[in-house]
Amino acid sequence: MTVGLMIGIDIGGTKTLMIVTDRNGAILAQQKQPTIQAEQPSTFFTLLFEQVDQLLATIDRTIIDVEGIGMGLPGAVNIETGVITHIPALPLDGVSLLEQIQPFYEGALYLDNDVNVAALGEHWQGAGIGKKHLIMLTVGTGIGGAIILHHQLFRGADYTAGEVSYLVVDHQPEQVSSATANSQGIWTIRITCVRYRYWCICKTMVNRA
């Protein structure tokens, strides 16, 4: 195993970004692909790791050279069990990410919500360096949020703290039936009482800091 070779995978609703880095975050290779559209989780991850192999091949490396993989997905990830929920953009709701990834990679894994990962990245190497508190908002296929309080990622009781709603950006409503729209929540803003409470807690903690 080559010490220090890492892979970061950002899976969005429409595109997937991959990078290979060293331990310091220096980028050795990168690529952007349309997010895989597959009905079965096993097919999705088979195709995903084919893309990983192709990226590694550009620097004459293979998966056995990788020390760790970090993956962000557009849903709520239970970091203890590796199960993802609340993922309307992809047919992966309730899927065990650990079970799906294990056939392709058995090294160190970090699995989390994509915006949580983005917030951690900004706190480590970006606009949030040295900041005690941070709120991250991302605008992509949808709109996502994450919160860092006292230099720690704030996840909440169900791993959805920071999520403001489910809003799709630049969607084409004429191509979607009302039944589909309702089932996918395209026009539904889901700010529940629990999530609103998280924001109130965050605001109180920031004001007291």
KAQUI-V963457 format. One record per residue. N is the residue number from 1. RES is the residue in one small letter. NEAR is the number of other C-alpha atoms within 12 Angstrom. D_CENTER is the distance of its C-alpha to the mean C-alpha in Angstrom with 2 decimals. Layout:
n=N res=RES near=NEAR d_center=D_CENTER
n=N res=RES near=NEAR d_center=D_CENTER
//
This chain:
n=1 res=m near=14 d_center=26.20
n=2 res=t near=16 d_center=25.66
n=3 res=v near=14 d_center=24.68
n=4 res=g near=21 d_center=21.97
n=5 res=l near=32 d_center=20.18
n=6 res=m near=38 d_center=16.36
n=7 res=i near=43 d_center=13.65
n=8 res=g near=41 d_center=10.24
n=9 res=i near=38 d_center=8.18
n=10 res=d near=38 d_center=5.81
n=11 res=i near=39 d_center=6.14
n=12 res=g near=35 d_center=7.30
n=13 res=g near=33 d_center=10.19
n=14 res=t near=24 d_center=12.79
n=15 res=k near=24 d_center=11.88
n=16 res=t near=29 d_center=10.18
n=17 res=l near=30 d_center=10.73
n=18 res=m near=34 d_center=11.99
n=19 res=i near=34 d_center=14.04
n=20 res=v near=39 d_center=16.56
n=21 res=t near=29 d_center=17.72
n=22 res=d near=22 d_center=20.28
n=23 res=r near=19 d_center=19.92
n=24 res=n near=15 d_center=20.58
n=25 res=g near=19 d_center=17.74
n=26 res=a near=17 d_center=20.25
n=27 res=i near=19 d_center=18.92
n=28 res=l near=25 d_center=21.04
n=29 res=a near=27 d_center=19.59
n=30 res=q near=26 d_center=16.97
n=31 res=q near=25 d_center=16.52
n=32 res=k near=22 d_center=15.02
n=33 res=q near=24 d_center=15.45
n=34 res=p near=19 d_center=15.29
n=35 res=t near=27 d_center=12.66
n=36 res=i near=30 d_center=14.75
n=37 res=q near=25 d_center=16.63
n=38 res=a near=17 d_center=17.95
n=39 res=e near=13 d_center=19.38
n=40 res=q near=17 d_center=19.15
n=41 res=p near=25 d_center=16.16
n=42 res=s near=25 d_center=18.47
n=43 res=t near=18 d_center=19.07
n=44 res=f near=24 d_center=15.45
n=45 res=f near=32 d_center=14.84
n=46 res=t near=22 d_center=18.33
n=47 res=l near=23 d_center=17.77
n=48 res=l near=33 d_center=14.43
n=49 res=f near=28 d_center=16.36
n=50 res=e near=19 d_center=19.25
n=51 res=q near=30 d_center=17.31
n=52 res=v near=37 d_center=16.48
n=53 res=d near=28 d_center=20.22
n=54 res=q near=23 d_center=21.25
n=55 res=l near=29 d_center=19.40
n=56 res=l near=29 d_center=20.92
n=57 res=a near=19 d_center=24.24
n=58 res=t near=17 d_center=24.40
n=59 res=i near=20 d_center=25.00
n=60 res=d near=15 d_center=27.07
n=61 res=r near=22 d_center=24.74
n=62 res=t near=26 d_center=23.49
n=63 res=i near=30 d_center=20.91
n=64 res=i near=24 d_center=23.53
n=65 res=d near=26 d_center=23.31
n=66 res=v near=31 d_center=19.72
n=67 res=e near=26 d_center=19.59
n=68 res=g near=28 d_center=15.91
n=69 res=i near=36 d_center=12.52
n=70 res=g near=36 d_center=9.18
n=71 res=m near=40 d_center=6.17
n=72 res=g near=36 d_center=2.39
n=73 res=l near=42 d_center=2.93
n=74 res=p near=45 d_center=4.99
n=75 res=g near=47 d_center=6.89
n=76 res=a near=41 d_center=8.51
n=77 res=v near=38 d_center=8.42
n=78 res=n near=28 d_center=11.89
n=79 res=i near=28 d_center=11.79
n=80 res=e near=17 d_center=15.48
n=81 res=t near=19 d_center=15.68
n=82 res=g near=29 d_center=12.47
n=83 res=v near=28 d_center=12.81
n=84 res=i near=36 d_center=10.28
n=85 res=t near=28 d_center=11.93
n=86 res=h near=28 d_center=12.05
n=87 res=i near=29 d_center=10.23
n=88 res=p near=30 d_center=12.99
n=89 res=a near=32 d_center=11.82
n=90 res=l near=29 d_center=12.06
n=91 res=p near=26 d_center=14.71
n=92 res=l near=32 d_center=12.76
n=93 res=d near=24 d_center=13.64
n=94 res=g near=23 d_center=15.19
n=95 res=v near=27 d_center=14.43
n=96 res=s near=23 d_center=14.64
n=97 res=l near=36 d_center=12.09
n=98 res=l near=31 d_center=14.61
n=99 res=e near=20 d_center=17.41
n=100 res=q near=26 d_center=15.92
n=101 res=i near=30 d_center=15.05
n=102 res=q near=19 d_center=18.28
n=103 res=p near=15 d_center=20.65
n=104 res=f near=26 d_center=19.14
n=105 res=y near=29 d_center=18.24
n=106 res=e near=19 d_center=19.66
n=107 res=g near=22 d_center=18.86
n=108 res=a near=20 d_center=16.66
n=109 res=l near=27 d_center=13.03
n=110 res=y near=31 d_center=10.28
n=111 res=l near=34 d_center=7.59
n=112 res=d near=39 d_center=5.42
n=113 res=n near=43 d_center=3.63
n=114 res=d near=42 d_center=1.98
n=115 res=v near=43 d_center=5.75
n=116 res=n near=43 d_center=6.82
n=117 res=v near=37 d_center=6.14
n=118 res=a near=38 d_center=7.88
n=119 res=a near=37 d_center=10.46
n=120 res=l near=34 d_center=11.22
n=121 res=g near=26 d_center=11.77
n=122 res=e near=27 d_center=14.04
n=123 res=h near=28 d_center=15.77
n=124 res=w near=22 d_center=16.49
n=125 res=q near=16 d_center=17.50
n=126 res=g near=16 d_center=17.34
n=127 res=a near=17 d_center=18.83
n=128 res=g near=22 d_center=18.30
n=129 res=i near=17 d_center=20.35
n=130 res=g near=17 d_center=22.82
n=131 res=k near=22 d_center=21.75
n=132 res=k near=19 d_center=22.26
n=133 res=h near=29 d_center=20.28
n=134 res=l near=34 d_center=17.48
n=135 res=i near=35 d_center=15.85
n=136 res=m near=32 d_center=12.97
n=137 res=l near=24 d_center=12.97
n=138 res=t near=27 d_center=11.26
n=139 res=v near=21 d_center=13.18
n=140 res=g near=25 d_center=12.11
n=141 res=t near=26 d_center=12.72
n=142 res=g near=32 d_center=12.29
n=143 res=i near=28 d_center=12.38
n=144 res=g near=36 d_center=9.96
n=145 res=g near=38 d_center=11.01
n=146 res=a near=43 d_center=10.86
n=147 res=i near=43 d_center=14.06
n=148 res=i near=38 d_center=15.60
n=149 res=l near=33 d_center=19.13
n=150 res=h near=19 d_center=21.70
n=151 res=h near=21 d_center=19.31
n=152 res=q near=21 d_center=17.14
n=153 res=l near=33 d_center=13.76
n=154 res=f near=33 d_center=14.97
n=155 res=r near=30 d_center=13.21
n=156 res=g near=28 d_center=16.12
n=157 res=a near=16 d_center=17.93
n=158 res=d near=23 d_center=15.51
n=159 res=y near=32 d_center=12.16
n=160 res=t near=41 d_center=11.97
n=161 res=a near=38 d_center=13.78
n=162 res=g near=44 d_center=13.24
n=163 res=e near=40 d_center=12.33
n=164 res=v near=31 d_center=15.36
n=165 res=s near=28 d_center=15.65
n=166 res=y near=30 d_center=14.67
n=167 res=l near=28 d_center=16.16
n=168 res=v near=26 d_center=16.15
n=169 res=v near=18 d_center=17.30
n=170 res=d near=14 d_center=20.23
n=171 res=h near=17 d_center=20.57
n=172 res=q near=13 d_center=23.97
n=173 res=p near=16 d_center=25.55
n=174 res=e near=10 d_center=28.65
n=175 res=q near=10 d_center=26.85
n=176 res=v near=16 d_center=25.50
n=177 res=s near=14 d_center=27.90
n=178 res=s near=15 d_center=28.05
n=179 res=a near=13 d_center=27.37
n=180 res=t near=16 d_center=24.13
n=181 res=a near=20 d_center=23.15
n=182 res=n near=15 d_center=23.93
n=183 res=s near=14 d_center=22.14
n=184 res=q near=23 d_center=18.82
n=185 res=g near=22 d_center=19.24
n=186 res=i near=28 d_center=19.39
n=187 res=w near=23 d_center=22.03
n=188 res=t near=19 d_center=21.27
n=189 res=i near=18 d_center=20.07
n=190 res=r near=19 d_center=19.02
n=191 res=i near=19 d_center=19.79
n=192 res=t near=18 d_center=21.20
n=193 res=c near=13 d_center=23.65
n=194 res=v near=20 d_center=21.38
n=195 res=r near=26 d_center=18.63
n=196 res=y near=20 d_center=21.53
n=197 res=r near=20 d_center=22.91
n=198 res=y near=28 d_center=19.84
n=199 res=w near=29 d_center=20.38
n=200 res=c near=16 d_center=24.06
n=201 res=i near=20 d_center=23.54
n=202 res=c near=28 d_center=21.43
n=203 res=k near=20 d_center=24.10
n=204 res=t near=13 d_center=26.85
n=205 res=m near=19 d_center=25.46
n=206 res=v near=20 d_center=25.00
n=207 res=n near=11 d_center=28.52
n=208 res=r near=11 d_center=29.99
n=209 res=a near=11 d_center=28.52
//
